[in-house]
Amino acid sequence: MMRKEYLAREEAAVIGGIRITPIVRILVRYTEIKGVWSFYAGKLPVYLIISSGDGERAYSITGQEVSIQQVISDCLVLAAGFEG
C-alpha cells in the first residue's frame, strides 16, 4: 500500500475583519491487488490560524492554542518525510 500525506493551507475566510485560515491534513492511500486499483483520499482539519489587528494566533483543531512556529515545524517535518 502506498501512502502520501501532507499539510495544506485552505482558502481563508474573512469575518468582521478577522481572517481565519484552516490548515488541513490531506491523506491519499492507494494499492494494486491483482490488477485492481483501490484509492482512498481524505482531508482532515488540523489547525486554524486566526489573523486580526492583534496579530496571529494558531489553534489546534481541539481548541488548544499552539505557536505559529509549531504549525510551520509540523509542515516541514511532514514534507521532509517525502523528500527523495
N, C-alpha and C positions, 0 to 999 in steps of 0.2 A: 504494500500500500504506500503510495506517495502522499506526502502532506506538505502543504505550504501554508504559512501563517504570517501575517504582518499586521501592523497597526496603520491606520489611515485617518486623516482628518476629513470629516464630512463638511458639507456646506454649513456655514454659520447662520444663525438666526439672530436678528436684532429686535429686541423688545424693550421699548421705553428707554432707549439709549444704552442698553446693556447687550453686549454681544455674547452669545452662547455658542461655543464651538464643540461639537461632540468628537471624541476620538474613539474609533471602533476597532475591534479585532476582527480581521477577515480570515477565515479558515477555509481552505479548499483541500479536499481529500479525493483521491481517485485511485482506482485499481483496475487491473485487467485480469480476468479469470476465464481461461479457455475461449479467448476471442471476444468476450463480452466486457464492455467497459462500464464501470459504475462510478458516478460522481456525487459528491456532496459539497455544498458550499453554505456557509453561514456567516452572519455578521452580528457581532455582539457589542453593545456599548461597554466601554472600559472607563473613560474619563470624560468630564465636562470641563472646559476651560471657560471661565467667566471673565470678560473684559469690560471694565467700566472706567469712569473717571478716577476711581480709587486705585486703578492698576489691574493686574491679572491675578486670578486665583484658579487653582485646579482642584477638582474633587474626583475621587474615585466613584464608581457607579453605586457604591454602598453609602455614599454621602460623607466619607472621611476626607478632610482636606489633605492634599498632598502638594509637594512643591512642583513648580513648573519644571525644575531640573529633574525630578523623578520621572515625569512624563517623557521628557527628552531622553533620559537614560534608558527607559523601557523600550522606546522606539529604536535606539541604537543597538541595544543588546539583541533584540529580536532580529534586526537587519543583519547583524554580524553572523548570526547562525545560518544565514543563507548565502554568504559570500563564498565564491569559489565552488 
